[in-house]
Amino acid sequence: MPMDAGQTHGVAPSERLYKETLEQTLEQAVDAVVVIDQDNRVTLINAAAEALWGWPREQVLGRNVSMLVPRELRDRHDAYINANRHTGVDRIVGTSREVPIHRRDGQLRWAAMSISRVRVDGQVLYTAFLKDVTAQRAQRERMRLLSQVADHSGSAITITGADQRIVYINAGFTHWLGYEPSEALGRPIQDLLHGPHTDPAVIEATRQATLMGQSLRAEALFYGKSGRPLWVSITMNPVHDTLGRLENMVTVLVDITLTKMPELLQSKVLDAMAHDAATADIARMLCEQAERIAPELAVCLAVVDAEGCLHTLAAPSLLPEVCAQIDGFPVGAEIRCCGTAATTGAAVLTDDIATDPRWPVREAYLAHGLRACWTSPIQASDGALLGILTFHYREPGAPNPLHHRLMDVGLHLGALLLEREREREHIRQLAYYDTLTGLPNRRMLLAQLTRLLHAAHSEDSPLALAFVDLDRFKQVNDTHGHLAGDALLRTLAHRLRGAARPGDVIARMGGDEFVLVLPDCTATQAGACMERLLLACREPVDLSDCTLRPSASIGVALYPEDGGDTRTLMRNADLAMYQAKASGGNGLHFYNASMNLRTQERALLAHDLRQALHDEALELHYQPQVDSRDPRALHGVEALLRWTHPRQGAVEPTRVISLAEECGLMRELTDWVLNEACQQLARWRAQGMAIQRVAVNLSASSFHDTDLPALLLRTLHRHGLQARDLVAEVSETVMLAPDPVVLATARAMGEHGIALSLDDFGTGYSSLGLLHRLPIQELKLDRSFVLDIEDNPRTRALADAVLKIGHNLGQQVIAEGVETEAQRRFLVDSGCTTLQGYLFAPPMSALALERWVSDNAAQADCNNHYKLQTSLLVAQGGR
């Protein structure tokens, strides 16, 4: 911008050249330059400034600079400049800021402005340098908006460089993958996403896409920092420079877990159902897949059985102790989460098991880290309750959206699965079961028998096959009608079930003929089972208008003696049954002749035992239990059963007990023993004999009778005795694996004050585990320990240990089988206070025991008299 003549007058040539050079330099500068004088008028504006504002310089030079400043500052601009000029405070000089540029045509642009303050000929001038940054500002704003969009998109976005390492992550990446920028930047994205079940092919595909600079779309199972699985839709797009070289890869990850994972769960379960997989296997798959999707869950699917109780069908992550809280739980009992949901037909949430009143039994759950529970009923299309689906949580709280989605899918699949099983069971029932009795029919029997024969052959184990045919059944139909006949058949089916063992197969062949298959059953066991069945068959059947007194004929064939295949075995059992009928019916016949003889002998012995009970031909003998230091001091007596058979002589007590168990006489025998023992103790008390108590052995079956405690108390009261007068001895083997009924019976006895003595202590494998579970007041050291005390150091050590256990637990210990003085001395030295054995007295009749007590008392009196005389003589000699 050339100067006029007035401006150059009086200027030296060199100075003029300098100014012209400066003016030309400013004129050609890329950035806009504006100079104002001391009156704030524009004295210089270069071509770049003209282009920036759109004003020709002729309309700007000499005018106030406020025409170029932002409109909102024009009224105050001169005051700002003058304040700086007069005060010298450089608030605007030496700084750079972005300012808006309002062009002549109305457009808004932005410039980065810096101002210089110079003094020329005593005047203060200002020069403004402005660089157009409109494009850069727009780019920054675009990036700011893009960053906001990325951070609020809900997706995880990452940018990697050409070296495949992360250079940027958005807030979404941190939010739902869990990685902070400091943990993610500089690492390959694949290192952050892969996990146990990630498809390796997808990981490799992402590497190849980054390496080749290609786009990629895929769906895969990835994992966040916490290890939680996430089903992700991944999109990768390359960014190239102007030469086509790869600069960056932009990766967008969208969480599709709520849709994809339940979709996969449904697909897998439906596929398994289409391939006719087993119901239990499909249920387990459903639970396992749900737990893979949400590892914080422990999933359980339980079904409702015909009796209206819940049973676990699948619970892969629950321990048996927890499943035991569900199995057998009645639907009608509205306690606990599962019971309430099943009863009401509505979902039930327990967000904290520890404090929820619906969980009175919560220890098993809390002990295994289960703190919350969400249960929903599984209902059929007709509204019937099929089961429940339960999500157990390891932390207190409520379900999240994923859990709700999984529950919806799980309930739908569970309903399909259980309805399918219900229909299949119905079809199976029609095809393989008898409609009248509910027992397997001939078709099912043949299939089961073939399978069991194959197993018996593989395991070299015995098997018994029994044909059962009602006697005179045609007469029942003819006399009382078919309804009475049907009722009789249903009753017999029920009794067959009651007489059979777990694992036995019971079927109706048709008409009045039934078949039992008894796997792993010897001839002796089969005979005992059939004898019980014959007794059950003879029980009267009360109908509405009459009472039937049925009987049955039973034929038994044994594998492998009587046949090695289905056809032969069934034919021989059938022949044996007809032999039983030919013998008059109401009996048992084995195909094997020698077994028939043994069976008849056993049946005869059972008959004789029944007769002996009726005739009171049994008796009790009593063996004293004495003080270890003074064998004449009687602690109590043990009642021992004796039976002298009229032809066979003395029958072993163990054989009597076994026979009574097998032929259904155990309750009657127990009643007799208890009554006889208590009656005898009452007699002795009336005679003035100081017998503290009587111990009675009780069988295993007695403890399965919940009426046992009441029976004991009734018998005691009948004879004027107290609970403390009776000790119930039970063999240790009875309690090796006590079921709840046994434990409840034993505890009820203890609560009523009846002492429980553990017989044969030390011979079982779980004795120590029982001592804190049962109300045991007394231990009986087994005779096998006492027998070897003199010669075997190990036996002495074991006996001593048992005695110490008893003493430390405050329990009485009785050593039985003491036969020598050396045994007695060892036991006395070891602290055993009560002994029993032939060293002191054998088992003897009541009368013999009375004489023994009398003799002991006489001996004690004699000894006391001798001691008294000796004391007097000593005293006289002393005087």
Secondary structure, DSSP 8 states (H G I E B T S, - for coil): ----HHHHTT--HHHHHHHHHHHHHHHH-SSEEEEE-TTSBEEEE-HHHHHHH---GGGTTTSBGGGTS-GGGHHHHHHHHHHHHHH---SSBT-EEEEEEE-TTS-EEEEEEEEEEEEETTEEEEEEEEEE-HHHHHHHHHHHHHHHHHHTSSSEEEEEETTSBEEEE-HHHHHHH---HHHHTTSBHHHHH--TT--HHHHHHHHHHHHHT--EEEEEEEE-TT--EEEEEEEEEEEE-TTS-EEEEEEEEEE-HHHHHHHHHHHHHHHHHHTT--HHHHHHHHHHHHHHH-TTEEEEEEEE-TTSEEEEEE-TTS-HHHHTTTTTEETT---HHHHHHHHHSS-EEES-TTT-TT-S--HHHHHTT--EEEEEEEE-TTS-EEEEEEEEESSS----HHHHHHHHHHHHHHHHHHHHHHHHHHHHHHHHB-TTT--B-HHHHHHHHHHHHHHHHHHT--EEEEEEEETTHHHHHHHH-HHHHHHHHHHHHHHHHHHS-TT-EEEEEETTEEEEEEET--HHHHHHHHHHHHHHHHS-EE-SS-EE---EEEEEEEETTT-SSHHHHHHHHHHHHHHHHHTTSSSEEESSHHHHHHHHHHHHHHHHHHHHHHHT--EEEEEEEEESS-TTSEEEEEEEEEEEETTTEEE-HHHHHHHHHHTT-HHHHHHHHHHHHHHHHHHHHHTT-----EEEEE-TGGGG-TTHHHHHHHHHHHTT--GGGEEEEEEGGGGSS--HHHHHHHHHHHHTT-EEEEEEETSSSSHHHHHTTS-EEEEEE-HHHHHTTTT-HHHHHHHHHHHHHHHHTT-EEEEE---SHHHHHHHHHTT--EEESTTT---B-HHHHHHHHHHHHHHHHHHHHHHHHHHHHHHHHH-
